[in-house]
Amino acid sequence: MLSPTTTTTATSSSTTTTTTASALPSWVLEEREAAGIRHRRRVLEQRAQRIHGLPRATSIAVDVEGLSQQVKDRQRALEKDQREEEDFMRLAATQDRAAVLLQHREKKAEEARRTDLTKFWREEQRPERRRDADLESHEHLTSALYELKFEGEDLGRGERVKAQRKEAKEWLEQQRREQQYIDQQEKEQERRRQLECAEAAEQARQLAQAEEQCRLAEQLALQRYNLALSEERKATEWEERLARREAEDQEVRNAVFGALLTEEPTVARSSLGPHRIIPHRWKGMSEAERRQILEVRERQVEEKKRQKEQERREEAAWAVIAKQTDKAALLSLHQAHTDARRREEQQAATNTRLATEQRENRDAAAKLASPPLPSQDFYGKFGVHPR
């Protein structure tokens, strides 16, 4: 921050004032001044707190047993969480294995059904055994062309009818056996499916029973753990109440038999130094201490007045600098506007002159390029005199 002497020297020359104003705007000076005021106020408040001697918070001891108990509780909670996680992972692995086993069995059964169906199609449903096999075949047409006979000449009709009946009977018997085989296959597949469903239901029941047992075991372990924690907490509370009562009794004994209730000022002196006191034993200040505090306070008041006067002078000096800076900035801005307006006027005059010259040059070039048209007298000269 500038001193008044430096401010007076800076205001004596207009050039120096303009340079300082351009380097430090008014808002920067105001922020710097406010920061300085805040810093001085904070320093004075801290100094007042140190002088008046506010009571200080001290830490007497640390509850080691409580901290140890907290660490143990935390370890037990972590171990419990780990055990629960392990039990859950084991149960999940068991269920996953059972699900994979069931899926594998279902896949094998599906593959077996597909194999049996393909085998049945290959062995029992061949194209020549189908009902429409002889309709699709054209062999009987070729053979019939050579065995044409007229009506009344069919000598083997009875044997043929008998053979057809026998063939129809055999065909029906074959269809009946095929249908019986299909029914047996379907019954066998249904029986296998029922067995697989029963096995899966039994496995699901066993898994549910194992899960229920795990849940009951977890509940029993949790109840035992909660009971142990409750007993441990009761024992800890009892020990804390006993320790608190002993501490209160000891405090009462120290207050009764100690130097706390006496009026002797020396009991408030601290062993850390002659200027230190024990707050809870302090009996008041002496006349010399009061007089010393009053003298210090008067010196502080004088110091505060001197600082305020110094700040007032600095504020006045900075106000003069800010005023000169604003004035110089306004003059510079006005000069810039004036120069710009002068340049614009000169540019307009130059543009007008160049436009006039360009128009005159264009008119002269047009006159030179196109000759003047002949007048009426020129045309009147023709045909006046005879040849």
ZAMARGU-4260 file (C-alpha; in steps of 0.2 Angstrom, whole numbers, plus 5000, padded with zeros to 4 digits):
<rodrens>
0) 5000/5000/5000 | 5007/5017/4996 | 5011/5030/5009 | 5005/5048/5008 | 5022/5054/5004
5) 5022/5043/4989 | 5005/5048/4984 | 5009/5066/4984 | 5025/5063/4973 | 5014/5053/4961
10) 5001/5067/4959 | 5014/5080/4955 | 5016/5074/4938 | 5002/5070/4925 | 5013/5057/4916
15) 5016/5047/4932 | 4998/5048/4937 | 4992/5041/4920 | 5005/5027/4921 | 4999/5022/4939
20) 4981/5024/4934 | 4983/5012/4919 | 4992/4999/4929 | 4980/4999/4944 | 4961/5001/4940
25) 4950/5008/4954 | 4941/4991/4957 | 4958/4983/4960 | 4963/4996/4973 | 4946/4994/4982
30) 4948/4975/4983 | 4966/4977/4989 | 4961/4990/5002 | 4946/4979/5008 | 4958/4964/5010
35) 4970/4975/5020 | 4956/4980/5032 | 4950/4962/5034 | 4968/4956/5038 | 4971/4970/5051
40) 4954/4966/5059 | 4958/4948/5060 | 4975/4951/5068 | 4967/4963/5081 | 4954/4950/5085
45) 4967/4936/5087 | 4978/4948/5098 | 4963/4952/5109 | 4959/4934/5112 | 4977/4931/5117
50) 4977/4945/5129 | 4960/4941/5138 | 4966/4923/5140 | 4950/4913/5135 | 4949/4896/5143
55) 4957/4882/5132 | 4950/4865/5130 | 4962/4851/5135 | 4962/4832/5133 | 4965/4823/5149
60) 4966/4805/5144 | 4961/4792/5131 | 4948/4778/5134 | 4960/4764/5129 | 4947/4751/5135
65) 4933/4758/5125 | 4944/4759/5109 | 4949/4741/5112 | 4931/4736/5114 | 4926/4745/5098
70) 4940/4736/5089 | 4935/4719/5095 | 4916/4723/5091 | 4922/4728/5073 | 4932/4712/5071
75) 4918/4702/5077 | 4906/4710/5065 | 4918/4708/5051 | 4920/4689/5055 | 4901/4687/5056
80) 4899/4695/5039 | 4913/4684/5032 | 4904/4668/5039 | 4887/4674/5032 | 4896/4677/5015
85) 4904/4660/5015 | 4888/4651/5020 | 4878/4660/5006 | 4892/4655/4994 | 4891/4637/4999
90) 4872/4637/4997 | 4873/4646/4980 | 4886/4633/4974 | 4875/4618/4980 | 4860/4626/4971
95) 4870/4629/4955 | 4877/4611/4955 | 4859/4604/4957 | 4853/4616/4943 | 4867/4610/4932
100) 4863/4592/4936 | 4845/4594/4932 | 4849/4603/4916 | 4861/4590/4911 | 4848/4576/4914
105) 4835/4585/4904 | 4847/4587/4890 | 4851/4569/4890 | 4833/4564/4890 | 4829/4576/4876
110) 4843/4568/4866 | 4838/4550/4870 | 4820/4555/4864 | 4826/4562/4848 | 4837/4547/4845
115) 4823/4535/4848 | 4811/4545/4836 | 4824/4546/4822 | 4827/4527/4824 | 4808/4524/4823
120) 4807/4534/4808 | 4821/4525/4800 | 4816/4508/4804 | 4797/4508/4805 | 4791/4522/4793
125) 4801/4518/4777 | 4793/4525/4761 | 4788/4508/4754 | 4778/4504/4770 | 4767/4520/4768
130) 4749/4519/4763 | 4752/4529/4747 | 4768/4520/4742 | 4760/4511/4727 | 4750/4526/4722
135) 4766/4536/4719 | 4775/4522/4711 | 4772/4519/4692 | 4778/4502/4691 | 4761/4494/4691
140) 4756/4504/4676 | 4770/4497/4665 | 4766/4479/4671 | 4748/4482/4668 | 4750/4487/4650
145) 4756/4469/4646 | 4743/4460/4656 | 4727/4468/4648 | 4713/4457/4647 | 4695/4459/4642
150) 4680/4457/4653 | 4675/4439/4654 | 4693/4433/4652 | 4699/4436/4670 | 4702/4418/4675
155) 4712/4421/4691 | 4700/4434/4699 | 4696/4423/4714 | 4714/4420/4718 | 4718/4438/4716
160) 4704/4444/4727 | 4710/4431/4740 | 4727/4438/4739 | 4721/4456/4740 | 4711/4451/4756
165) 4726/4442/4763 | 4737/4457/4759 | 4724/4469/4767 | 4724/4459/4782 | 4742/4458/4784
170) 4743/4477/4781 | 4730/4480/4795 | 4740/4468/4806 | 4756/4478/4803 | 4747/4494/4806
175) 4740/4487/4823 | 4758/4481/4828 | 4765/4498/4823 | 4752/4507/4833 | 4755/4496/4848
180) 4774/4499/4846 | 4770/4518/4846 | 4759/4517/4861 | 4772/4507/4871 | 4785/4520/4866
185) 4774/4534/4872 | 4770/4525/4888 | 4789/4522/4891 | 4793/4540/4887 | 4779/4545/4899
190) 4785/4534/4913 | 4803/4541/4910 | 4797/4558/4911 | 4787/4555/4927 | 4803/4547/4935
195) 4813/4562/4930 | 4800/4574/4937 | 4799/4564/4953 | 4818/4564/4954 | 4819/4583/4951
200) 4805/4585/4964 | 4815/4575/4977 | 4831/4585/4973 | 4821/4601/4975 | 4814/4595/4992
205) 4831/4590/4998 | 4838/4607/4993 | 4824/4616/5001 | 4826/4605/5017 | 4845/4609/5017
210) 4841/4628/5014 | 4829/4627/5029 | 4842/4619/5040 | 4855/4632/5035 | 4843/4646/5039
215) 4839/4638/5056 | 4857/4636/5059 | 4860/4654/5055 | 4846/4660/5066 | 4852/4650/5080
220) 4870/4656/5078 | 4863/4674/5077 | 4853/4672/5093 | 4868/4665/5102 | 4879/4679/5095
225) 4866/4692/5100 | 4865/4685/5118 | 4884/4685/5120 | 4884/4703/5114 | 4870/4708/5126
230) 4879/4700/5141 | 4895/4708/5135 | 4887/4725/5134 | 4879/4723/5151 | 4896/4719/5158
235) 4904/4734/5150 | 4890/4746/5156 | 4892/4739/5173 | 4911/4742/5173 | 4908/4760/5166
240) 4896/4764/5179 | 4908/4758/5192 | 4923/4767/5185 | 4912/4783/5184 | 4906/4782/5202
245) 4924/4779/5207 | 4930/4794/5197 | 4916/4805/5205 | 4921/4800/5222 | 4939/4804/5219
250) 4934/4821/5212 | 4924/4825/5228 | 4939/4819/5238 | 4951/4830/5228 | 4939/4845/5230
255) 4937/4843/5249 | 4955/4839/5253 | 4964/4849/5239 | 4968/4867/5237 | 4953/4871/5226
260) 4942/4878/5240 | 4956/4889/5248 | 4957/4908/5244 | 4976/4907/5242 | 4981/4915/5225
265) 4997/4905/5223 | 4987/4889/5220 | 4982/4896/5203 | 5000/4897/5197 | 5005/4885/5183
270) 5021/4875/5183 | 5023/4879/5164 | 5028/4897/5167 | 5026/4912/5178 | 5014/4920/5166
275) 5003/4905/5165 | 4988/4901/5177 | 4977/4886/5181 | 4959/4892/5176 | 4949/4882/5188
280) 4960/4888/5203 | 4961/4906/5198 | 4955/4918/5212 | 4955/4934/5203 | 4968/4948/5198
285) 4978/4959/5209 | 4979/4978/5208 | 4995/4977/5199 | 4988/4965/5186 | 4973/4976/5184
290) 4983/4991/5181 | 4994/4983/5169 | 4979/4977/5159 | 4972/4995/5159 | 4989/5002/5153
295) 4989/4989/5139 | 4971/4993/5134 | 4975/5012/5133 | 4990/5008/5122 | 4979/4998/5111
300) 4967/5012/5110 | 4980/5024/5105 | 4987/5012/5092 | 4970/5009/5085 | 4967/5028/5084
305) 4984/5030/5075 | 4980/5016/5063 | 4963/5023/5059 | 4971/5040/5055 | 4984/5031/5044
310) 4970/5022/5035 | 4960/5038/5033 | 4975/5047/5025 | 4979/5032/5014 | 4960/5032/5009
315) 4961/5050/5004 | 4977/5047/4994 | 4970/5033/4985 | 4954/5043/4982 | 4964/5056/4974
320) 4973/5043/4963 | 4957/5035/4958 | 4949/5052/4953 | 4965/5056/4943 | 4964/5039/4935
325) 4946/5041/4930 | 4949/5058/4923 | 4964/5052/4913 | 4954/5037/4906 | 4939/5049/4901
330) 4951/5061/4892 | 4959/5046/4883 | 4942/5039/4878 | 4937/5057/4872 | 4953/5059/4862
335) 4950/5042/4854 | 4932/5046/4849 | 4938/5063/4842 | 4952/5054/4832 | 4940/5041/4826
340) 4927/5054/4820 | 4941/5064/4812 | 4947/5049/4802 | 4929/5045/4797 | 4927/5063/4790
345) 4943/5062/4781 | 4938/5045/4774 | 4921/5052/4768 | 4929/5067/4759 | 4942/5055/4751
350) 4928/5044/4745 | 4918/5058/4738 | 4933/5065/4728 | 4937/5048/4721 | 4919/5046/4716
355) 4918/5063/4707 | 4935/5059/4698 | 4929/5042/4693 | 4912/5049/4686 | 4921/5062/4676
360) 4934/5049/4669 | 4919/5038/4664 | 4910/5052/4655 | 4926/5057/4645 | 4929/5039/4640
365) 4911/5038/4634 | 4913/5054/4624 | 4929/5047/4615 | 4921/5030/4612 | 4905/5036/4603
370) 4906/5051/4590 | 4893/5064/4590 | 4877/5061/4579 | 4875/5072/4563 | 4863/5086/4564
375) 4848/5090/4552 | 4858/5103/4542 | 4870/5089/4538 | 4856/5079/4530 | 4849/5094/4521
380) 4864/5097/4511 | 4860/5082/4500 | 4849/5084/4484 | 4849/5104/4484 | 4861/5108/4469
385) 4858/5099/4452 | 4871/5089/4444
</rodrens>
